[in-house]
Amino acid sequence: MRFLVDAHLPRRLCEIIAKHGHDAIHTLDLPERNATRDRVINQISVDQERVVVSKDTEFFYSHILQARPWKLLLVRTGNVSARDLCTLIDASLPRIEAALGSHTLVEIDRTKVTPKI
């Protein structure tokens, strides 16, 4: 599976995702870095079949209304430290992978992984 981690999330998530055998890039790896516009992120997601990992609800609405990004992991943890978020994603990645296998929208909060669409 291929992932694209949004600007509001720590770059270290890419290392954690890669540790589980996946390809992951952060917006910092893109030419416009964290200034990359959402529409560009959506296009990369569609073109490269990447799951966008984001806290940004704009991606939620774009996915619902336009099926962009290709797939979305929406982080709904509220304010949480980068370390705690990385620990949560690391522990939850098998459930995230399973949910993304049959759904295009998956939400994660502090206690569960929930497939939506």
C-alpha positions as CSV (number, residue, x, y, z in Angstrom):
1,M,0.0,0.0,0.0
2,R,1.1,3.6,-0.7
3,F,0.6,6.5,1.6
4,L,0.9,10.3,1.5
5,V,1.1,11.9,5.0
6,D,-0.3,15.5,5.1
7,A,1.5,18.5,6.5
8,H,-0.3,18.6,9.8
9,L,1.1,15.2,10.8
10,P,4.7,14.3,11.8
11,R,7.0,13.1,9.2
12,R,8.0,10.2,11.4
13,L,4.7,8.6,10.5
14,C,6.3,7.7,7.1
15,E,9.0,5.7,8.9
16,I,6.4,3.9,10.9
17,I,4.3,3.1,7.9
18,A,7.4,2.0,5.9
19,K,8.4,-0.3,8.9
20,H,5.2,-2.2,8.1
21,G,6.3,-2.7,4.5
22,H,4.5,0.2,2.8
23,D,5.6,3.1,0.7
24,A,5.1,6.4,2.4
25,I,5.9,10.0,1.5
26,H,5.2,13.2,3.4
27,T,4.2,16.5,1.9
28,L,7.7,17.7,2.9
29,D,8.9,15.3,0.1
30,L,6.9,17.1,-2.6
31,P,8.2,20.0,-4.6
32,E,6.1,22.6,-2.8
33,R,6.6,20.8,0.5
34,N,4.0,21.7,3.1
35,A,2.7,24.5,0.9
36,T,1.3,21.8,-1.5
37,R,-2.3,22.6,-2.2
38,D,-5.0,20.0,-1.3
39,R,-6.0,19.7,-5.0
40,V,-2.4,18.7,-5.9
41,I,-2.3,16.2,-3.0
42,N,-5.6,14.7,-4.2
43,Q,-4.3,14.4,-7.8
44,I,-1.1,12.6,-6.5
45,S,-3.3,10.3,-4.5
46,V,-5.4,9.4,-7.5
47,D,-2.5,9.1,-10.0
48,Q,-0.4,7.0,-7.6
49,E,-3.1,5.3,-5.7
50,R,-1.9,6.7,-2.4
51,V,-3.9,6.8,0.8
52,V,-3.9,10.3,2.2
53,V,-3.3,10.4,5.9
54,S,-4.7,13.7,7.3
55,K,-6.5,15.5,10.1
56,D,-7.9,18.0,7.6
57,T,-11.6,17.6,7.2
58,E,-11.4,19.3,3.8
59,F,-10.1,16.0,2.6
60,F,-13.1,14.3,4.1
61,Y,-15.6,16.5,2.2
62,S,-13.6,16.2,-1.0
63,H,-13.6,12.4,-0.7
64,I,-17.3,12.3,0.0
65,L,-18.3,14.7,-2.8
66,Q,-15.6,14.0,-5.5
67,A,-14.0,10.7,-4.6
68,R,-10.7,12.5,-4.1
69,P,-8.4,11.6,-2.6
70,W,-8.2,8.0,-3.8
71,K,-8.4,6.7,-0.2
72,L,-8.3,8.6,3.1
73,L,-7.2,7.8,6.6
74,L,-8.8,10.6,8.6
75,V,-7.1,11.1,12.0
76,R,-9.6,12.2,14.6
77,T,-7.5,12.1,17.8
78,G,-7.8,15.7,18.7
79,N,-4.8,17.2,20.3
80,V,-2.3,14.4,20.9
81,S,1.5,14.5,21.0
82,A,3.4,13.4,17.9
83,R,4.9,10.6,19.9
84,D,1.5,9.3,21.0
85,L,0.1,9.6,17.5
86,C,3.0,7.6,16.1
87,T,2.5,4.9,18.8
88,L,-1.2,4.8,18.0
89,I,-0.7,4.5,14.2
90,D,2.1,1.8,14.7
91,A,-0.2,-0.3,16.9
92,S,-3.2,0.2,14.7
93,L,-1.7,-0.3,11.3
94,P,-2.8,-3.9,10.8
95,R,-6.4,-2.8,11.4
96,I,-6.0,0.2,9.2
97,E,-4.6,-2.0,6.4
98,A,-7.5,-4.4,6.7
99,A,-10.1,-1.6,6.7
100,L,-8.5,0.1,3.7
101,G,-8.5,-3.2,1.8
102,S,-12.3,-2.9,1.4
103,H,-13.1,0.8,2.2
104,T,-12.0,4.1,0.8
105,L,-12.5,6.1,4.0
106,V,-11.3,5.0,7.4
107,E,-11.2,7.1,10.6
108,I,-8.9,6.5,13.5
109,D,-9.4,8.0,16.9
110,R,-7.7,7.3,20.2
111,T,-9.5,4.1,20.8
112,K,-10.6,2.5,17.5
113,V,-10.2,2.3,13.7
114,T,-13.6,2.7,11.9
115,P,-14.2,2.0,8.2
116,K,-16.7,4.5,6.8
117,I,-17.1,4.1,3.1
